[in-house]
Amino acid sequence: MPSWWWLLIEVLVKVVLVLVPLLTVAALLTWDERKQSALMQDRLGPNRANIGPFTLWGLIHPIADTLKLFFKEDIVPDRADKLLHALAPILALAPSLIVYCVIPFGPAVQIPGIGRPIALQVADLDAGLLFIFAISSLAVFGVALAGWASNNKFSLLGALRASAQMFSYEIVLGLAAVGVIVVFGSVRMSELVARQATPLWGGLPSWGILVQPLGFVLFMVAALAELKRSPFDVPEGESEIVAGFWTEYSGMRWGMFYVAEFVEVSVLSGLLVALFFGGYHIPGVDPGWALTGHTVAIPFTSHGLAIAGWGWGLLMMLAFGLKVIVGDVVLQQIRWTFPRFRYDQVMSLGWKMLLPLALLNVLVTGAIVIR
Amino acid sequence: MLVPYAGVALMIAVAIALAAVFLLGSIYLGPRAPNPVKSEPWECGTVSVGSVRRRFSVRFYLIALLFVVFDVEIVFLFPWAVLARELGWAGFSAMAVFVAVLGLGLAYVWKRGALEWE
């Protein structure tokens, strides 16, 4: 078979390897959201859905919910713009899935039987981080279109709030990332992760959170605002504007926004792990021990990465997954801990606090690195 | 090299196909029982008054304008960030002047009250 055919198979396998866990975790997060909030509010949470005698602590609920949403009436209001109303949930869900194709979920590995090393990353773009910003900002279109096409006052208000909020915090998000780029000197995701394995001092790895503490806080807050979840959930503040931009959505169209929200939680968690928590690296394990040490130019995908044996590769993939899930749970905890901001507070936090701090962070980081 | 973009292209195709399956599933699997009240815009049960397509606060527009300015600034910062070490103090001072100008811009916008929401 020609080599491009192998390339296609390789890429297809990796896409499945990313999307299946991503959507499974998103489904589990809908369960976790209800169980974790129940725990915090001294309730039991979902526990009724069952298959025969098995309820599995409510784990059947995500499956039951999916089936239910598919068989619900799909109501499109008379005054809505039919085409845009249908396009909006696609524009909300697709970008959040696409973003994951540049986040490395493992090192480059040597698998026995396959001649060349394989990078555990769907697409190793040289402008990886820029790609993430480009695609994730497309999510604004989904929200804005949903609000506009619904032709409902609450939807429009929610969409306006959401767009302005996402615009504002995207700036902070970008500036916080600039600090990380200055330190590691690359926008290629695989390089950003690989460079976090170098020792800092006292056996600590040079993880982003240690070399860019302020950048981490800024990135985290801005990303929470991008998620539009509590404490930044003014766009869908149910006590003020019903459900914001998704008021007029029902059935699986609504489900798509819902799934997108939880996929975005995992995307954010994956991004935080890749930029600030050493990606797939296992703390305490000397990278020189796990990786074979010599860097190899990997055909089609990468330009010189240290490669690992398949056993280590598997272990590091698990480490990445575990870190992402821990991140997910922490983000859920934040979502259920803090009350909602007022809209003017959201905006002044972004423009008057975080933006100047982010500019300062870039300057200070630059000065320290160049010294 | 464009080859890494094969992964991106496939990911985009699969993601859009997946979203389309969700949407089509929703359209074809669900029951249909339309009635005039159900198709009204949802406004907490009261009859909808007036049009939705009316004026909204100019602040949202202002934020969008400011976003363009500052987002372009970040795009200019990225190349410097990647090469910060190699460019040394010369690059840093040039960048610092650039950031300072935008900082002044932010201060001006702030002073003129464009960031106030009442």
Chai-1 contact restraints between the chains, C-beta under 6 A:
chainA,res_idxA,chainB,res_idxB,connection_type,confidence,min_distance_angstrom,max_distance_angstrom,comment,restraint_id
A,V11,B,A6,contact,1.0,0.0,6.0,A-B,restraint_1
A,V11,B,G7,contact,1.0,0.0,6.0,A-B,restraint_2
A,V11,B,L10,contact,1.0,0.0,6.0,A-B,restraint_3
A,V15,B,L10,contact,1.0,0.0,6.0,A-B,restraint_4
A,V15,B,M11,contact,1.0,0.0,6.0,A-B,restraint_5
A,V15,B,V14,contact,1.0,0.0,6.0,A-B,restraint_6
A,F70,B,G25,contact,1.0,0.0,6.0,A-B,restraint_7
A,F70,B,L29,contact,1.0,0.0,6.0,A-B,restraint_8
A,F71,B,L29,contact,1.0,0.0,6.0,A-B,restraint_9
A,F71,B,G30,contact,1.0,0.0,6.0,A-B,restraint_10
A,K72,B,G30,contact,1.0,0.0,6.0,A-B,restraint_11
A,E73,B,G30,contact,1.0,0.0,6.0,A-B,restraint_12
A,E73,B,P31,contact,1.0,0.0,6.0,A-B,restraint_13
A,D74,B,S26,contact,1.0,0.0,6.0,A-B,restraint_14
A,D74,B,I27,contact,1.0,0.0,6.0,A-B,restraint_15
A,D74,B,G30,contact,1.0,0.0,6.0,A-B,restraint_16
A,P77,B,S39,contact,1.0,0.0,6.0,A-B,restraint_17
A,P77,B,P41,contact,1.0,0.0,6.0,A-B,restraint_18
A,D78,B,S39,contact,1.0,0.0,6.0,A-B,restraint_19
A,I90,B,A19,contact,1.0,0.0,6.0,A-B,restraint_20
A,L93,B,A19,contact,1.0,0.0,6.0,A-B,restraint_21
A,A94,B,A15,contact,1.0,0.0,6.0,A-B,restraint_22
A,A94,B,I16,contact,1.0,0.0,6.0,A-B,restraint_23
A,A94,B,A19,contact,1.0,0.0,6.0,A-B,restraint_24
A,L97,B,A15,contact,1.0,0.0,6.0,A-B,restraint_25
A,I98,B,M11,contact,1.0,0.0,6.0,A-B,restraint_26
A,I98,B,I12,contact,1.0,0.0,6.0,A-B,restraint_27
A,I98,B,A15,contact,1.0,0.0,6.0,A-B,restraint_28
A,C101,B,G7,contact,1.0,0.0,6.0,A-B,restraint_29
A,C101,B,V8,contact,1.0,0.0,6.0,A-B,restraint_30
A,C101,B,M11,contact,1.0,0.0,6.0,A-B,restraint_31
A,V122,B,G7,contact,1.0,0.0,6.0,A-B,restraint_32
A,V122,B,M11,contact,1.0,0.0,6.0,A-B,restraint_33
A,A123,B,P4,contact,1.0,0.0,6.0,A-B,restraint_34
A,A123,B,G7,contact,1.0,0.0,6.0,A-B,restraint_35
A,A123,B,V8,contact,1.0,0.0,6.0,A-B,restraint_36
A,D124,B,P4,contact,1.0,0.0,6.0,A-B,restraint_37
A,L125,B,P4,contact,1.0,0.0,6.0,A-B,restraint_38
A,N151,B,V52,contact,1.0,0.0,6.0,A-B,restraint_39
A,N152,B,P41,contact,1.0,0.0,6.0,A-B,restraint_40
A,K153,B,V52,contact,1.0,0.0,6.0,A-B,restraint_41
A,L156,B,V52,contact,1.0,0.0,6.0,A-B,restraint_42
A,L160,B,F56,contact,1.0,0.0,6.0,A-B,restraint_43
A,L160,B,F60,contact,1.0,0.0,6.0,A-B,restraint_44
A,A164,B,F60,contact,1.0,0.0,6.0,A-B,restraint_45
A,A164,B,I63,contact,1.0,0.0,6.0,A-B,restraint_46
A,F167,B,I63,contact,1.0,0.0,6.0,A-B,restraint_47
A,F167,B,F67,contact,1.0,0.0,6.0,A-B,restraint_48
A,I171,B,F70,contact,1.0,0.0,6.0,A-B,restraint_49
A,G174,B,I74,contact,1.0,0.0,6.0,A-B,restraint_50
A,L175,B,I74,contact,1.0,0.0,6.0,A-B,restraint_51
A,V178,B,L77,contact,1.0,0.0,6.0,A-B,restraint_52
A,V178,B,A81,contact,1.0,0.0,6.0,A-B,restraint_53
A,I181,B,A81,contact,1.0,0.0,6.0,A-B,restraint_54
A,I181,B,V82,contact,1.0,0.0,6.0,A-B,restraint_55
A,V182,B,A81,contact,1.0,0.0,6.0,A-B,restraint_56
A,V182,B,A84,contact,1.0,0.0,6.0,A-B,restraint_57
A,G185,B,R85,contact,1.0,0.0,6.0,A-B,restraint_58
A,V187,B,V82,contact,1.0,0.0,6.0,A-B,restraint_59
A,T247,B,W42,contact,1.0,0.0,6.0,A-B,restraint_60
A,G251,B,S26,contact,1.0,0.0,6.0,A-B,restraint_61
A,G251,B,G30,contact,1.0,0.0,6.0,A-B,restraint_62
A,M252,B,F22,contact,1.0,0.0,6.0,A-B,restraint_63
A,M252,B,G25,contact,1.0,0.0,6.0,A-B,restraint_64
A,M252,B,S26,contact,1.0,0.0,6.0,A-B,restraint_65
A,R253,B,S26,contact,1.0,0.0,6.0,A-B,restraint_66
A,M256,B,F22,contact,1.0,0.0,6.0,A-B,restraint_67
A,F300,B,V3,contact,1.0,0.0,6.0,A-B,restraint_68
A,D344,B,W117,contact,1.0,0.0,6.0,A-B,restraint_69
A,M347,B,W117,contact,1.0,0.0,6.0,A-B,restraint_70
A,W351,B,L115,contact,1.0,0.0,6.0,A-B,restraint_71
A,L359,B,V99,contact,1.0,0.0,6.0,A-B,restraint_72
A,L359,B,G103,contact,1.0,0.0,6.0,A-B,restraint_73
A,G366,B,A84,contact,1.0,0.0,6.0,A-B,restraint_74
A,G366,B,F92,contact,1.0,0.0,6.0,A-B,restraint_75
A,V369,B,A84,contact,1.0,0.0,6.0,A-B,restraint_76
A,I370,B,G88,contact,1.0,0.0,6.0,A-B,restraint_77
A,I370,B,F92,contact,1.0,0.0,6.0,A-B,restraint_78
